[in-house]
Amino acid sequence: MLQQIPQKKEEEQERKKKKKERRKRKKEEKERKKKKKERKEEES
């Protein structure tokens, strides 16, 4: 029983980390698309 607790904490941290990473990646993806769009409009 006692050994399960630290593992739970580890999993929780992993989940938060992954969530943060995903959000960061999504944001960067959005920025990239935005820049691409702006570049396209400048060319035309």
mmCIF file as Biopython writes it, N, C-alpha, C and O atoms, coordinates in Angstrom:
data_model
#
loop_
_atom_site.group_PDB
_atom_site.id
_atom_site.type_symbol
_atom_site.label_atom_id
_atom_site.label_alt_id
_atom_site.label_comp_id
_atom_site.label_asym_id
_atom_site.label_entity_id
_atom_site.label_seq_id
_atom_site.pdbx_PDB_ins_code
_atom_site.Cartn_x
_atom_site.Cartn_y
_atom_site.Cartn_z
_atom_site.occupancy
_atom_site.B_iso_or_equiv
_atom_site.auth_seq_id
_atom_site.auth_asym_id
_atom_site.pdbx_PDB_model_num
ATOM 1   N N  . MET A ? 1  ? 0.842  -1.212 0.000   1.0 0.0 1  A 1 
ATOM 2   C CA . MET A ? 1  ? 0.000  0.000  0.000   1.0 0.0 1  A 1 
ATOM 3   C C  . MET A ? 1  ? 0.872  1.256  0.000   1.0 0.0 1  A 1 
ATOM 4   O O  . MET A ? 1  ? 0.629  2.196  -0.756  1.0 0.0 1  A 1 
ATOM 5   N N  . LEU A ? 2  ? 1.864  1.252  0.839   1.0 0.0 2  A 1 
ATOM 6   C CA . LEU A ? 2  ? 2.729  2.428  0.928   1.0 0.0 2  A 1 
ATOM 7   C C  . LEU A ? 2  ? 3.528  2.657  -0.348  1.0 0.0 2  A 1 
ATOM 8   O O  . LEU A ? 2  ? 3.846  3.795  -0.694  1.0 0.0 2  A 1 
ATOM 9   N N  . GLN A ? 3  ? 3.845  1.582  -1.039  1.0 0.0 3  A 1 
ATOM 10  C CA . GLN A ? 3  ? 4.657  1.719  -2.251  1.0 0.0 3  A 1 
ATOM 11  C C  . GLN A ? 3  ? 3.852  2.250  -3.436  1.0 0.0 3  A 1 
ATOM 12  O O  . GLN A ? 3  ? 4.426  2.745  -4.406  1.0 0.0 3  A 1 
ATOM 13  N N  . GLN A ? 4  ? 2.560  2.150  -3.359  1.0 0.0 4  A 1 
ATOM 14  C CA . GLN A ? 4  ? 1.721  2.610  -4.467  1.0 0.0 4  A 1 
ATOM 15  C C  . GLN A ? 4  ? 1.636  4.138  -4.524  1.0 0.0 4  A 1 
ATOM 16  O O  . GLN A ? 4  ? 1.476  4.728  -5.592  1.0 0.0 4  A 1 
ATOM 17  N N  . ILE A ? 5  ? 1.745  4.749  -3.367  1.0 0.0 5  A 1 
ATOM 18  C CA . ILE A ? 5  ? 1.592  6.207  -3.300  1.0 0.0 5  A 1 
ATOM 19  C C  . ILE A ? 5  ? 2.651  6.969  -4.114  1.0 0.0 5  A 1 
ATOM 20  O O  . ILE A ? 5  ? 2.288  7.833  -4.912  1.0 0.0 5  A 1 
ATOM 21  N N  . PRO A ? 6  ? 3.929  6.678  -3.940  1.0 0.0 6  A 1 
ATOM 22  C CA . PRO A ? 6  ? 4.919  7.414  -4.741  1.0 0.0 6  A 1 
ATOM 23  C C  . PRO A ? 6  ? 4.704  7.233  -6.247  1.0 0.0 6  A 1 
ATOM 24  O O  . PRO A ? 6  ? 4.899  8.161  -7.032  1.0 0.0 6  A 1 
ATOM 25  N N  . GLN A ? 7  ? 4.303  6.035  -6.627  1.0 0.0 7  A 1 
ATOM 26  C CA . GLN A ? 7  ? 4.081  5.772  -8.044  1.0 0.0 7  A 1 
ATOM 27  C C  . GLN A ? 7  ? 2.940  6.643  -8.570  1.0 0.0 7  A 1 
ATOM 28  O O  . GLN A ? 7  ? 3.019  7.198  -9.666  1.0 0.0 7  A 1 
ATOM 29  N N  . LYS A ? 8  ? 1.898  6.752  -7.783  1.0 0.0 8  A 1 
ATOM 30  C CA . LYS A ? 8  ? 0.760  7.592  -8.169  1.0 0.0 8  A 1 
ATOM 31  C C  . LYS A ? 8  ? 1.233  9.028  -8.393  1.0 0.0 8  A 1 
ATOM 32  O O  . LYS A ? 8  ? 0.835  9.686  -9.355  1.0 0.0 8  A 1 
ATOM 33  N N  . LYS A ? 9  ? 2.073  9.489  -7.503  1.0 0.0 9  A 1 
ATOM 34  C CA . LYS A ? 9  ? 2.597  10.842 -7.601  1.0 0.0 9  A 1 
ATOM 35  C C  . LYS A ? 9  ? 3.411  10.995 -8.884  1.0 0.0 9  A 1 
ATOM 36  O O  . LYS A ? 9  ? 3.311  12.005 -9.581  1.0 0.0 9  A 1 
ATOM 37  N N  . GLU A ? 10 ? 4.199  9.998  -9.179  1.0 0.0 10 A 1 
ATOM 38  C CA . GLU A ? 10 ? 5.020  10.012 -10.397 1.0 0.0 10 A 1 
ATOM 39  C C  . GLU A ? 10 ? 4.121  10.095 -11.624 1.0 0.0 10 A 1 
ATOM 40  O O  . GLU A ? 10 ? 4.364  10.889 -12.533 1.0 0.0 10 A 1 
ATOM 41  N N  . GLU A ? 11 ? 3.095  9.276  -11.640 1.0 0.0 11 A 1 
ATOM 42  C CA . GLU A ? 11 ? 2.173  9.273  -12.777 1.0 0.0 11 A 1 
ATOM 43  C C  . GLU A ? 11 ? 1.503  10.632 -12.939 1.0 0.0 11 A 1 
ATOM 44  O O  . GLU A ? 11 ? 1.320  11.127 -14.051 1.0 0.0 11 A 1 
ATOM 45  N N  . GLU A ? 12 ? 1.148  11.210 -11.823 1.0 0.0 12 A 1 
ATOM 46  C CA . GLU A ? 12 ? 0.497  12.527 -11.845 1.0 0.0 12 A 1 
ATOM 47  C C  . GLU A ? 12 ? 1.434  13.553 -12.471 1.0 0.0 12 A 1 
ATOM 48  O O  . GLU A ? 12 ? 1.024  14.347 -13.318 1.0 0.0 12 A 1 
ATOM 49  N N  . GLN A ? 13 ? 2.692  13.530 -12.048 1.0 0.0 13 A 1 
ATOM 50  C CA . GLN A ? 13 ? 3.675  14.470 -12.594 1.0 0.0 13 A 1 
ATOM 51  C C  . GLN A ? 13 ? 3.864  14.242 -14.087 1.0 0.0 13 A 1 
ATOM 52  O O  . GLN A ? 13 ? 3.963  15.192 -14.863 1.0 0.0 13 A 1 
ATOM 53  N N  . GLU A ? 14 ? 3.911  12.986 -14.476 1.0 0.0 14 A 1 
ATOM 54  C CA . GLU A ? 14 ? 4.080  12.651 -15.897 1.0 0.0 14 A 1 
ATOM 55  C C  . GLU A ? 14 ? 2.914  13.202 -16.710 1.0 0.0 14 A 1 
ATOM 56  O O  . GLU A ? 14 ? 3.096  13.781 -17.781 1.0 0.0 14 A 1 
ATOM 57  N N  . ARG A ? 15 ? 1.717  13.006 -16.174 1.0 0.0 15 A 1 
ATOM 58  C CA . ARG A ? 15 ? 0.533  13.497 -16.878 1.0 0.0 15 A 1 
ATOM 59  C C  . ARG A ? 15 ? 0.590  15.007 -17.051 1.0 0.0 15 A 1 
ATOM 60  O O  . ARG A ? 15 ? 0.318  15.525 -18.134 1.0 0.0 15 A 1 
ATOM 61  N N  . LYS A ? 16 ? 0.941  15.707 -15.989 1.0 0.0 16 A 1 
ATOM 62  C CA . LYS A ? 16 ? 1.018  17.170 -16.055 1.0 0.0 16 A 1 
ATOM 63  C C  . LYS A ? 16 ? 2.072  17.598 -17.066 1.0 0.0 16 A 1 
ATOM 64  O O  . LYS A ? 16 ? 1.874  18.539 -17.835 1.0 0.0 16 A 1 
ATOM 65  N N  . LYS A ? 17 ? 3.189  16.892 -17.051 1.0 0.0 17 A 1 
ATOM 66  C CA . LYS A ? 17 ? 4.280  17.201 -17.969 1.0 0.0 17 A 1 
ATOM 67  C C  . LYS A ? 17 ? 3.819  17.027 -19.418 1.0 0.0 17 A 1 
ATOM 68  O O  . LYS A ? 17 ? 4.063  17.883 -20.269 1.0 0.0 17 A 1 
ATOM 69  N N  . LYS A ? 18 ? 3.160  15.925 -19.675 1.0 0.0 18 A 1 
ATOM 70  C CA . LYS A ? 18 ? 2.688  15.648 -21.031 1.0 0.0 18 A 1 
ATOM 71  C C  . LYS A ? 18 ? 1.667  16.687 -21.470 1.0 0.0 18 A 1 
ATOM 72  O O  . LYS A ? 18 ? 1.685  17.152 -22.610 1.0 0.0 18 A 1 
ATOM 73  N N  . LYS A ? 19 ? 0.792  17.038 -20.566 1.0 0.0 19 A 1 
ATOM 74  C CA . LYS A ? 19 ? -0.235 18.038 -20.864 1.0 0.0 19 A 1 
ATOM 75  C C  . LYS A ? 19 ? 0.434  19.353 -21.248 1.0 0.0 19 A 1 
ATOM 76  O O  . LYS A ? 19 ? 0.063  19.991 -22.234 1.0 0.0 19 A 1 
ATOM 77  N N  . LYS A ? 20 ? 1.420  19.744 -20.454 1.0 0.0 20 A 1 
ATOM 78  C CA . LYS A ? 20 ? 2.141  20.981 -20.703 1.0 0.0 20 A 1 
ATOM 79  C C  . LYS A ? 20 ? 2.825  20.928 -22.068 1.0 0.0 20 A 1 
ATOM 80  O O  . LYS A ? 20 ? 2.769  21.882 -22.845 1.0 0.0 20 A 1 
ATOM 81  N N  . GLU A ? 21 ? 3.458  19.814 -22.338 1.0 0.0 21 A 1 
ATOM 82  C CA . GLU A ? 21 ? 4.168  19.636 -23.610 1.0 0.0 21 A 1 
ATOM 83  C C  . GLU A ? 21 ? 3.199  19.757 -24.779 1.0 0.0 21 A 1 
ATOM 84  O O  . GLU A ? 21 ? 3.477  20.435 -25.768 1.0 0.0 21 A 1 
ATOM 85  N N  . ARG A ? 22 ? 2.062  19.090 -24.647 1.0 0.0 22 A 1 
ATOM 86  C CA . ARG A ? 22 ? 1.086  19.108 -25.722 1.0 0.0 22 A 1 
ATOM 87  C C  . ARG A ? 22 ? 0.603  20.527 -25.985 1.0 0.0 22 A 1 
ATOM 88  O O  . ARG A ? 22 ? 0.483  20.952 -27.134 1.0 0.0 22 A 1 
ATOM 89  N N  . ARG A ? 23 ? 0.323  21.264 -24.891 1.0 0.0 23 A 1 
ATOM 90  C CA . ARG A ? 23 ? -0.158 22.629 -25.033 1.0 0.0 23 A 1 
ATOM 91  C C  . ARG A ? 23 ? 0.905  23.479 -25.718 1.0 0.0 23 A 1 
ATOM 92  O O  . ARG A ? 23 ? 0.600  24.287 -26.595 1.0 0.0 23 A 1 
ATOM 93  N N  . LYS A ? 24 ? 2.142  23.288 -25.310 1.0 0.0 24 A 1 
ATOM 94  C CA . LYS A ? 24 ? 3.251  24.045 -25.887 1.0 0.0 24 A 1 
ATOM 95  C C  . LYS A ? 24 ? 3.353  23.758 -27.389 1.0 0.0 24 A 1 
ATOM 96  O O  . LYS A ? 24 ? 3.505  24.673 -28.198 1.0 0.0 24 A 1 
ATOM 97  N N  . ARG A ? 25 ? 3.266  22.485 -27.741 1.0 0.0 25 A 1 
ATOM 98  C CA . ARG A ? 25 ? 3.379  22.102 -29.136 1.0 0.0 25 A 1 
ATOM 99  C C  . ARG A ? 25 ? 2.236  22.696 -29.946 1.0 0.0 25 A 1 
ATOM 100 O O  . ARG A ? 25 ? 2.443  23.174 -31.061 1.0 0.0 25 A 1 
ATOM 101 N N  . LYS A ? 26 ? 1.049  22.666 -29.396 1.0 0.0 26 A 1 
ATOM 102 C CA . LYS A ? 26 ? -0.122 23.216 -30.070 1.0 0.0 26 A 1 
ATOM 103 C C  . LYS A ? 26 ? 0.086  24.702 -30.339 1.0 0.0 26 A 1 
ATOM 104 O O  . LYS A ? 26 ? -0.209 25.199 -31.426 1.0 0.0 26 A 1 
ATOM 105 N N  . LYS A ? 27 ? 0.592  25.390 -29.343 1.0 0.0 27 A 1 
ATOM 106 C CA . LYS A ? 27 ? 0.837  26.823 -29.461 1.0 0.0 27 A 1 
ATOM 107 C C  . LYS A ? 27 ? 1.863  27.091 -30.565 1.0 0.0 27 A 1 
ATOM 108 O O  . LYS A ? 27 ? 1.669  27.971 -31.403 1.0 0.0 27 A 1 
ATOM 109 N N  . GLU A ? 28 ? 2.935  26.336 -30.554 1.0 0.0 28 A 1 
ATOM 110 C CA . GLU A ? 28 ? 3.982  26.525 -31.567 1.0 0.0 28 A 1 
ATOM 111 C C  . GLU A ? 28 ? 3.435  26.236 -32.956 1.0 0.0 28 A 1 
ATOM 112 O O  . GLU A ? 28 ? 3.766  26.928 -33.919 1.0 0.0 28 A 1 
ATOM 113 N N  . GLU A ? 29 ? 2.606  25.222 -33.052 1.0 0.0 29 A 1 
ATOM 114 C CA . GLU A ? 29 ? 2.001  24.857 -34.334 1.0 0.0 29 A 1 
ATOM 115 C C  . GLU A ? 29 ? 1.148  26.018 -34.839 1.0 0.0 29 A 1 
ATOM 116 O O  . GLU A ? 29 ? 1.196  26.364 -36.019 1.0 0.0 29 A 1 
ATOM 117 N N  . LYS A ? 30 ? 0.385  26.603 -33.962 1.0 0.0 30 A 1 
ATOM 118 C CA . LYS A ? 30 ? -0.466 27.737 -34.306 1.0 0.0 30 A 1 
ATOM 119 C C  . LYS A ? 30 ? 0.392  28.890 -34.820 1.0 0.0 30 A 1 
ATOM 120 O O  . LYS A ? 30 ? 0.082  29.498 -35.845 1.0 0.0 30 A 1 
ATOM 121 N N  . GLU A ? 31 ? 1.458  29.178 -34.110 1.0 0.0 31 A 1 
ATOM 122 C CA . GLU A ? 31 ? 2.360  30.268 -34.498 1.0 0.0 31 A 1 
ATOM 123 C C  . GLU A ? 31 ? 2.946  30.014 -35.879 1.0 0.0 31 A 1 
ATOM 124 O O  . GLU A ? 31 ? 3.022  30.919 -36.710 1.0 0.0 31 A 1 
ATOM 125 N N  . ARG A ? 32 ? 3.359  28.780 -36.114 1.0 0.0 32 A 1 
ATOM 126 C CA . ARG A ? 32 ? 3.952  28.436 -37.406 1.0 0.0 32 A 1 
ATOM 127 C C  . ARG A ? 32 ? 2.958  28.661 -38.531 1.0 0.0 32 A 1 
ATOM 128 O O  . ARG A ? 32 ? 3.297  29.246 -39.559 1.0 0.0 32 A 1 
ATOM 129 N N  . LYS A ? 33 ? 1.747  28.202 -38.339 1.0 0.0 33 A 1 
ATOM 130 C CA . LYS A ? 33 ? 0.719  28.363 -39.364 1.0 0.0 33 A 1 
ATOM 131 C C  . LYS A ? 33 ? 0.451  29.835 -39.629 1.0 0.0 33 A 1 
ATOM 132 O O  . LYS A ? 33 ? 0.279  30.255 -40.774 1.0 0.0 33 A 1 
ATOM 133 N N  . LYS A ? 34 ? 0.420  30.600 -38.570 1.0 0.0 34 A 1 
ATOM 134 C CA . LYS A ? 34 ? 0.172  32.034 -38.684 1.0 0.0 34 A 1 
ATOM 135 C C  . LYS A ? 34 ? 1.268  32.681 -39.533 1.0 0.0 34 A 1 
ATOM 136 O O  . LYS A ? 34 ? 0.981  33.448 -40.452 1.0 0.0 34 A 1 
ATOM 137 N N  . LYS A ? 35 ? 2.518  32.365 -39.218 1.0 0.0 35 A 1 
ATOM 138 C CA . LYS A ? 35 ? 3.639  32.940 -39.952 1.0 0.0 35 A 1 
ATOM 139 C C  . LYS A ? 35 ? 3.600  32.518 -41.412 1.0 0.0 35 A 1 
ATOM 140 O O  . LYS A ? 35 ? 3.887  33.315 -42.305 1.0 0.0 35 A 1 
ATOM 141 N N  . LYS A ? 36 ? 3.248  31.275 -41.647 1.0 0.0 36 A 1 
ATOM 142 C CA . LYS A ? 36 ? 3.170  30.764 -43.005 1.0 0.0 36 A 1 
ATOM 143 C C  . LYS A ? 36 ? 2.120  31.555 -43.785 1.0 0.0 36 A 1 
ATOM 144 O O  . LYS A ? 36 ? 2.339  31.944 -44.932 1.0 0.0 36 A 1 
ATOM 145 N N  . LYS A ? 37 ? 1.006  31.776 -43.155 1.0 0.0 37 A 1 
ATOM 146 C CA . LYS A ? 37 ? -0.097 32.499 -43.783 1.0 0.0 37 A 1 
ATOM 147 C C  . LYS A ? 37 ? 0.350  33.921 -44.119 1.0 0.0 37 A 1 
ATOM 148 O O  . LYS A ? 37 ? 0.109  34.405 -45.225 1.0 0.0 37 A 1 
ATOM 149 N N  . GLU A ? 38 ? 0.996  34.581 -43.174 1.0 0.0 38 A 1 
ATOM 150 C CA . GLU A ? 38 ? 1.447  35.954 -43.400 1.0 0.0 38 A 1 
ATOM 151 C C  . GLU A ? 38 ? 2.434  36.013 -44.555 1.0 0.0 38 A 1 
ATOM 152 O O  . GLU A ? 38 ? 2.388  36.931 -45.373 1.0 0.0 38 A 1 
ATOM 153 N N  . ARG A ? 39 ? 3.320  35.039 -44.618 1.0 0.0 39 A 1 
ATOM 154 C CA . ARG A ? 39 ? 4.310  35.017 -45.677 1.0 0.0 39 A 1 
ATOM 155 C C  . ARG A ? 39 ? 3.622  34.858 -47.033 1.0 0.0 39 A 1 
ATOM 156 O O  . ARG A ? 39 ? 3.993  35.507 -48.010 1.0 0.0 39 A 1 
ATOM 157 N N  . LYS A ? 40 ? 2.626  33.995 -47.075 1.0 0.0 40 A 1 
ATOM 158 C CA . LYS A ? 40 ? 1.889  33.756 -48.312 1.0 0.0 40 A 1 
ATOM 159 C C  . LYS A ? 40 ? 1.195  35.034 -48.774 1.0 0.0 40 A 1 
ATOM 160 O O  . LYS A ? 40 ? 1.202  35.353 -49.963 1.0 0.0 40 A 1 
ATOM 161 N N  . GLU A ? 41 ? 0.608  35.753 -47.851 1.0 0.0 41 A 1 
ATOM 162 C CA . GLU A ? 41 ? -0.102 36.983 -48.206 1.0 0.0 41 A 1 
ATOM 163 C C  . GLU A ? 41 ? 0.867  38.041 -48.704 1.0 0.0 41 A 1 
ATOM 164 O O  . GLU A ? 41 ? 0.522  38.842 -49.572 1.0 0.0 41 A 1 
ATOM 165 N N  . GLU A ? 42 ? 2.072  38.048 -48.164 1.0 0.0 42 A 1 
ATOM 166 C CA . GLU A ? 42 ? 3.070  39.019 -48.608 1.0 0.0 42 A 1 
ATOM 167 C C  . GLU A ? 42 ? 3.497  38.741 -50.040 1.0 0.0 42 A 1 
ATOM 168 O O  . GLU A ? 42 ? 3.714  39.669 -50.819 1.0 0.0 42 A 1 
ATOM 169 N N  . GLU A ? 43 ? 3.616  37.477 -50.386 1.0 0.0 43 A 1 
ATOM 170 C CA . GLU A ? 43 ? 4.064  37.101 -51.727 1.0 0.0 43 A 1 
ATOM 171 C C  . GLU A ? 43 ? 3.031  37.457 -52.779 1.0 0.0 43 A 1 
ATOM 172 O O  . GLU A ? 43 ? 3.396  37.889 -53.872 1.0 0.0 43 A 1 
ATOM 173 N N  . SER A ? 44 ? 1.749  37.287 -52.478 1.0 0.0 44 A 1 
ATOM 174 C CA . SER A ? 44 ? 0.708  37.519 -53.475 1.0 0.0 44 A 1 
ATOM 175 C C  . SER A ? 44 ? 0.388  38.997 -53.675 1.0 0.0 44 A 1 
ATOM 176 O O  . SER A ? 44 ? -0.472 39.338 -54.487 1.0 0.0 44 A 1 
#
